[in-house]
Amino acid sequence: MTIYDVQIADLQGKPLDLAQFRGTATLVVNVASRCGLTPQYGVLEELHERYADRGFTVLGVPCNQFGGQEPGSAEEIAEFCSATYGVTFPMTEKVEVNGDDRHPLYQQLTGEPDAEGYTGDIRWNFEKFLIGPDGTVQARFGPRTAPDDPAVVTAIESALS
């Protein structure tokens, strides 16, 4: 089973077929609008635009589990992301990434280690997983790792070659 088999809705509540990302590199990021790390949205959009023509996308996954920093409705989240950061990358419905109600997408992702060997629960908003074109997790990056950090960019470029 890969992430392409997981069922999830988009931000408008319509089914989002993750299989559409098969053959692309995808950076899956749990996002929040009222977090100190929220400016990462702008950098995520820049990466999305820079590498889109090479088969790359960002997938934003809103989550309200960390300090209640994503309390808005789907409409409010979409408006904030578009108006504040010009976000054009796809966004999913708001989900839980930890705990008993952890979404199946994150049930698959959280077993993957980051560069320091950490596996398990998502630590905070803006934790990042790079999914390769074959649907496997190629890298995990902590919340404070900027989307344009050299390690992230190198991993993306490697997944695209």
Backbone as CSV, one residue per row, in Angstrom:
resi,resn,N_x,N_y,N_z,CA_x,CA_y,CA_z,C_x,C_y,C_z
1,MET,0.846,-1.192,0.000,0.000,0.000,0.000,0.883,1.244,0.000
2,THR,0.528,2.223,-0.825,1.234,3.493,-0.860,0.255,4.599,-0.480
3,ILE,0.755,5.822,-0.415,-0.152,6.929,-0.100,-1.205,7.081,-1.185
4,TYR,-0.929,6.563,-2.382,-1.890,6.684,-3.485,-3.165,5.897,-3.227
5,ASP,-3.124,4.961,-2.285,-4.286,4.149,-1.953,-5.135,4.769,-0.845
6,VAL,-4.653,5.824,-0.221,-5.339,6.460,0.901,-6.476,7.343,0.390
7,GLN,-7.610,7.272,1.075,-8.737,8.130,0.733,-8.727,9.368,1.626
8,ILE,-8.843,10.513,0.977,-8.882,11.786,1.685,-9.678,12.755,0.824
9,ALA,-10.220,13.770,1.444,-10.970,14.790,0.702,-10.090,16.021,0.516
10,ASP,-10.443,16.837,-0.476,-9.747,18.107,-0.642,-10.356,19.121,0.332
11,LEU,-9.853,20.319,0.301,-10.297,21.335,1.258,-11.772,21.681,1.098
12,GLN,-12.322,21.450,-0.091,-13.744,21.718,-0.324,-14.626,20.516,0.024
13,GLY,-14.010,19.426,0.502,-14.774,18.255,0.910,-15.021,17.239,-0.196
14,LYS,-14.461,17.471,-1.372,-14.608,16.525,-2.479,-13.479,15.500,-2.411
15,PRO,-13.724,14.280,-2.859,-12.657,13.271,-2.839,-11.418,13.767,-3.592
16,LEU,-10.263,13.573,-2.972,-8.985,13.938,-3.580,-8.250,12.642,-3.887
17,ASP,-8.107,12.328,-5.143,-7.452,11.107,-5.563,-5.948,11.311,-5.522
18,LEU,-5.305,10.751,-4.500,-3.861,10.918,-4.358,-3.099,10.233,-5.487
19,ALA,-3.749,9.325,-6.201,-3.097,8.668,-7.340,-2.733,9.669,-8.434
20,GLN,-3.355,10.848,-8.421,-2.990,11.869,-9.406,-1.545,12.323,-9.228
21,PHE,-0.958,12.043,-8.050,0.414,12.442,-7.783,1.422,11.346,-8.133
22,ARG,0.918,10.205,-8.575,1.810,9.121,-8.994,2.706,9.655,-10.113
23,GLY,3.989,9.375,-10.002,4.929,9.845,-11.009,5.478,11.235,-10.726
24,THR,5.019,11.866,-9.667,5.547,13.171,-9.267,6.181,13.050,-7.890
25,ALA,7.026,13.990,-7.561,7.544,14.105,-6.197,6.594,15.045,-5.461
26,THR,6.193,14.668,-4.264,5.195,15.431,-3.517,5.701,15.699,-2.108
27,LEU,5.681,16.956,-1.699,6.047,17.321,-0.340,4.753,17.477,0.452
28,VAL,4.484,16.529,1.343,3.278,16.540,2.173,3.611,17.284,3.456
29,VAL,2.819,18.318,3.771,3.109,19.185,4.914,1.839,19.436,5.708
30,ASN,1.881,19.150,7.022,0.741,19.524,7.860,0.870,21.019,8.166
31,VAL,-0.168,21.763,7.827,-0.104,23.220,7.846,-1.098,23.823,8.839
32,ALA,-0.833,25.074,9.207,-1.715,25.813,10.107,-1.571,27.305,9.812
33,SER,-2.657,28.030,9.945,-2.696,29.449,9.585,-2.267,30.397,10.692
34,ARG,-2.255,29.929,11.933,-1.969,30.838,13.053,-0.786,30.346,13.877
35,CYS,0.264,29.972,13.208,1.443,29.398,13.841,2.637,30.305,13.555
36,GLY,3.611,30.300,14.429,4.830,31.053,14.168,5.545,30.580,12.909
37,LEU,5.266,29.353,12.491,5.897,28.804,11.292,5.059,29.032,10.030
38,THR,3.907,29.685,10.157,3.002,29.898,9.032,3.675,30.574,7.836
39,PRO,4.665,31.463,8.013,5.326,32.039,6.834,5.961,30.993,5.910
40,GLN,6.101,29.762,6.374,6.609,28.708,5.494,5.688,28.504,4.293
41,TYR,4.408,28.879,4.414,3.491,28.787,3.280,4.082,29.473,2.042
42,GLY,4.650,30.653,2.239,5.210,31.401,1.124,6.349,30.665,0.452
43,VAL,7.206,30.059,1.240,8.346,29.318,0.700,7.865,28.026,0.049
44,LEU,6.864,27.384,0.642,6.286,26.182,0.020,5.711,26.512,-1.347
45,GLU,5.034,27.649,-1.463,4.481,28.060,-2.755,5.607,28.323,-3.758
46,GLU,6.687,28.945,-3.300,7.826,29.189,-4.194,8.399,27.875,-4.717
47,LEU,8.561,26.888,-3.836,9.057,25.575,-4.263,8.091,24.930,-5.248
48,HIS,6.805,25.001,-4.936,5.777,24.434,-5.807,5.896,25.031,-7.216
49,GLU,6.021,26.340,-7.303,6.126,27.007,-8.595,7.448,26.688,-9.299
50,ARG,8.544,26.661,-8.539,9.869,26.447,-9.130,10.001,25.073,-9.776
51,TYR,9.422,24.042,-9.146,9.632,22.672,-9.609,8.405,22.026,-10.262
52,ALA,7.298,22.735,-10.366,6.065,22.143,-10.902,6.262,21.565,-12.304
53,ASP,6.992,22.270,-13.148,7.164,21.793,-14.519,8.099,20.588,-14.619
54,ARG,8.726,20.239,-13.488,9.589,19.047,-13.453,8.899,17.869,-12.760
55,GLY,7.621,18.030,-12.406,6.894,16.933,-11.788,6.912,16.961,-10.274
56,PHE,6.727,18.138,-9.688,6.733,18.300,-8.236,5.498,19.072,-7.804
57,THR,4.990,18.718,-6.630,3.915,19.496,-6.016,4.067,19.468,-4.500
58,VAL,3.475,20.439,-3.878,3.296,20.467,-2.427,1.857,20.056,-2.175
59,LEU,1.626,19.306,-1.115,0.271,18.962,-0.679,0.121,19.437,0.754
60,GLY,-0.700,20.468,0.956,-0.941,21.002,2.286,-2.046,20.226,2.986
61,VAL,-1.795,19.887,4.255,-2.753,19.111,5.042,-3.056,19.890,6.330
62,PRO,-4.124,20.687,6.333,-4.455,21.458,7.529,-4.720,20.560,8.737
63,CYS,-4.249,21.030,9.888,-4.411,20.287,11.142,-4.537,21.291,12.280
64,ASN,-5.439,21.014,13.207,-5.681,21.912,14.341,-5.223,21.295,15.660
65,GLN,-4.348,20.309,15.617,-3.951,19.597,16.832,-2.852,20.277,17.634
66,PHE,-2.225,21.287,17.102,-1.088,21.904,17.781,-1.444,23.325,18.199
67,GLY,-1.826,23.481,19.436,-2.153,24.794,19.968,-3.385,25.424,19.341
68,GLY,-4.250,24.627,18.712,-5.456,25.173,18.088,-5.141,26.219,17.037
69,GLN,-4.049,26.022,16.291,-3.571,27.053,15.381,-4.158,26.979,13.968
70,GLU,-5.118,26.066,13.774,-5.858,26.014,12.503,-7.337,25.849,12.805
71,PRO,-7.940,26.869,13.455,-9.335,26.739,13.890,-10.365,27.015,12.799
72,GLY,-9.942,27.582,11.685,-10.878,28.051,10.681,-11.618,26.968,9.928
73,SER,-12.665,27.410,9.253,-13.416,26.532,8.350,-12.597,26.333,7.082
74,ALA,-13.028,25.418,6.250,-12.345,25.186,4.977,-12.288,26.477,4.157
75,GLU,-13.374,27.212,4.135,-13.422,28.459,3.372,-12.435,29.482,3.935
76,GLU,-12.378,29.583,5.257,-11.450,30.531,5.885,-9.998,30.145,5.614
77,ILE,-9.705,28.858,5.672,-8.341,28.387,5.397,-7.973,28.715,3.949
78,ALA,-8.856,28.400,3.017,-8.584,28.654,1.603,-8.373,30.148,1.351
79,GLU,-9.215,30.977,1.922,-9.103,32.422,1.726,-7.790,32.941,2.308
80,PHE,-7.443,32.512,3.514,-6.203,32.949,4.146,-5.001,32.567,3.287
81,CYS,-4.945,31.302,2.862,-3.796,30.815,2.096,-3.662,31.547,0.769
82,SER,-4.762,31.769,0.114,-4.747,32.437,-1.183,-4.402,33.919,-1.033
83,ALA,-5.087,34.594,-0.143,-4.905,36.040,-0.002,-3.563,36.402,0.620
84,THR,-3.106,35.625,1.587,-1.892,35.980,2.315,-0.626,35.473,1.636
85,TYR,-0.677,34.259,1.090,0.540,33.647,0.540,0.421,33.247,-0.928
86,GLY,-0.706,33.503,-1.554,-0.867,33.159,-2.960,-0.773,31.669,-3.235
87,VAL,-1.196,30.867,-2.269,-1.075,29.410,-2.391,-1.909,28.882,-3.556
88,THR,-1.248,28.109,-4.411,-1.926,27.451,-5.526,-1.808,25.930,-5.439
89,PHE,-0.968,25.437,-4.527,-0.819,23.981,-4.423,-2.059,23.374,-3.777
90,PRO,-2.314,22.079,-4.025,-3.515,21.447,-3.480,-3.495,21.357,-1.956
91,MET,-4.691,21.417,-1.397,-4.871,21.311,0.052,-5.932,20.243,0.322
92,THR,-5.720,19.491,1.396,-6.690,18.482,1.797,-7.646,19.068,2.828
93,GLU,-8.605,18.240,3.193,-9.472,18.556,4.323,-8.619,18.652,5.586
94,LYS,-9.162,19.266,6.620,-8.477,19.329,7.909,-8.543,17.946,8.550
95,VAL,-7.386,17.434,8.996,-7.331,16.097,9.583,-6.531,16.114,10.878
96,GLU,-6.604,14.993,11.580,-5.743,14.781,12.747,-4.544,13.963,12.293
97,VAL,-3.359,14.367,12.739,-2.129,13.705,12.325,-1.545,12.820,13.427
98,ASN,-2.075,12.947,14.629,-1.620,12.156,15.777,-2.823,11.597,16.524
99,GLY,-2.571,10.621,17.366,-3.609,10.109,18.255,-4.487,9.045,17.636
100,ASP,-5.530,8.677,18.392,-6.433,7.606,17.984,-7.150,7.898,16.674
101,ASP,-7.381,9.171,16.372,-8.080,9.541,15.146,-7.126,9.991,14.033
102,ARG,-5.863,9.579,14.141,-4.865,9.919,13.122,-5.367,9.462,11.748
103,HIS,-5.300,10.359,10.783,-5.742,10.033,9.430,-4.853,8.930,8.842
104,PRO,-5.414,8.033,8.028,-4.623,6.962,7.427,-3.384,7.450,6.667
105,LEU,-3.444,8.639,6.088,-2.262,9.174,5.420,-1.107,9.277,6.401
106,TYR,-1.400,9.800,7.592,-0.347,9.963,8.586,-0.024,8.664,9.315
107,GLN,-0.932,7.701,9.287,-0.589,6.375,9.804,0.552,5.802,8.986
108,GLN,0.555,6.065,7.700,1.639,5.595,6.833,2.900,6.427,6.988
109,LEU,2.761,7.729,7.087,3.919,8.614,7.077,4.732,8.592,8.365
110,THR,4.089,8.482,9.508,4.793,8.688,10.778,5.805,7.598,11.131
111,GLY,5.789,6.489,10.425,6.790,5.451,10.674,8.122,5.734,10.019
112,GLU,8.179,6.769,9.199,9.402,7.095,8.472,10.315,7.972,9.330
113,PRO,11.612,7.674,9.345,12.549,8.468,10.152,13.001,9.742,9.436
114,ASP,13.350,10.743,10.237,13.983,11.931,9.668,15.498,11.698,9.676
115,ALA,16.268,12.696,9.348,17.725,12.549,9.249,18.369,12.159,10.583
116,GLU,17.722,12.506,11.684,18.253,12.159,13.012,17.724,10.816,13.495
117,GLY,16.877,10.175,12.715,16.334,8.874,13.084,15.018,8.927,13.825
118,TYR,14.429,10.115,13.986,13.156,10.242,14.693,12.031,9.645,13.862
119,THR,11.239,8.799,14.490,9.999,8.296,13.894,8.887,8.547,14.899
120,GLY,7.663,8.438,14.446,6.543,8.559,15.363,5.761,9.828,15.127
121,ASP,5.086,10.245,16.192,4.140,11.355,16.108,4.722,12.591,15.434
122,ILE,3.825,13.305,14.778,4.165,14.603,14.211,4.435,15.525,15.395
123,ARG,5.527,16.279,15.321,5.950,17.094,16.465,5.273,18.457,16.518
124,TRP,4.928,19.036,15.359,4.299,20.353,15.337,3.842,20.628,13.921
125,ASN,3.239,21.783,13.710,2.838,22.209,12.372,4.064,22.291,11.462
126,PHE,3.856,22.018,10.197,4.855,22.154,9.145,5.946,21.079,9.164
127,GLU,5.606,19.886,9.657,6.491,18.743,9.464,6.312,18.305,8.004
128,LYS,7.410,17.906,7.367,7.396,17.674,5.917,7.831,16.253,5.578
129,PHE,7.138,15.654,4.604,7.484,14.331,4.086,7.604,14.444,2.578
130,LEU,8.745,14.040,2.040,8.917,14.022,0.595,8.586,12.627,0.089
131,ILE,7.568,12.576,-0.749,7.125,11.325,-1.362,7.716,11.273,-2.766
132,GLY,8.386,10.171,-3.078,8.968,10.017,-4.405,7.913,9.694,-5.439
133,PRO,8.297,9.732,-6.704,7.361,9.440,-7.794,6.731,8.047,-7.699
134,ASP,7.379,7.132,-6.978,6.850,5.773,-6.819,5.937,5.619,-5.609
135,GLY,5.715,6.714,-4.868,4.819,6.671,-3.718,5.482,6.344,-2.404
136,THR,6.791,6.167,-2.389,7.495,5.869,-1.151,8.011,7.151,-0.505
137,VAL,8.105,7.129,0.821,8.645,8.283,1.533,10.156,8.289,1.342
138,GLN,10.668,9.395,0.825,12.102,9.511,0.577,12.813,10.326,1.641
139,ALA,12.084,11.187,2.337,12.711,12.006,3.379,11.637,12.586,4.285
140,ARG,12.053,12.850,5.518,11.194,13.505,6.513,11.982,14.652,7.110
141,PHE,11.326,15.794,7.259,11.977,16.982,7.788,11.136,17.567,8.910
142,GLY,11.784,17.995,9.979,11.101,18.567,11.125,10.441,19.894,10.811
143,PRO,9.547,20.324,11.685,8.793,21.554,11.470,9.663,22.800,11.274
144,ARG,10.763,22.887,11.994,11.595,24.095,11.906,12.555,24.075,10.719
145,THR,12.617,22.968,10.006,13.434,22.929,8.797,12.691,23.701,7.720
146,ALA,13.296,24.768,7.256,12.653,25.609,6.244,12.478,24.823,4.951
147,PRO,11.392,25.074,4.239,11.168,24.361,2.982,12.277,24.561,1.955
148,ASP,13.007,25.688,2.042,14.103,25.925,1.103,15.470,25.620,1.710
149,ASP,15.486,24.906,2.827,16.737,24.440,3.430,17.470,23.601,2.372
150,PRO,18.784,23.699,2.294,19.524,22.921,1.303,19.229,21.419,1.343
151,ALA,18.987,20.868,2.515,18.683,19.431,2.606,17.353,19.101,1.926
152,VAL,16.372,19.980,2.078,15.062,19.768,1.455,15.184,19.918,-0.061
153,VAL,15.843,20.975,-0.500,16.001,21.232,-1.933,16.774,20.091,-2.595
154,THR,17.848,19.628,-1.949,18.631,18.512,-2.492,17.774,17.263,-2.610
155,ALA,16.960,16.983,-1.594,16.083,15.799,-1.632,15.063,15.918,-2.758
156,ILE,14.488,17.113,-2.938,13.519,17.318,-4.019,14.196,17.098,-5.368
157,GLU,15.334,17.723,-5.556,16.032,17.597,-6.835,16.435,16.151,-7.104
158,SER,16.824,15.435,-6.072,17.179,14.020,-6.228,15.951,13.207,-6.643
159,ALA,14.808,13.511,-6.049,13.570,12.783,-6.385,13.121,13.085,-7.810
160,LEU,13.503,14.240,-8.329,13.089,14.637,-9.672,14.032,14.157,-10.765
161,SER,15.210,13.636,-10.376,16.156,13.225,-11.421,15.952,11.800,-11.872
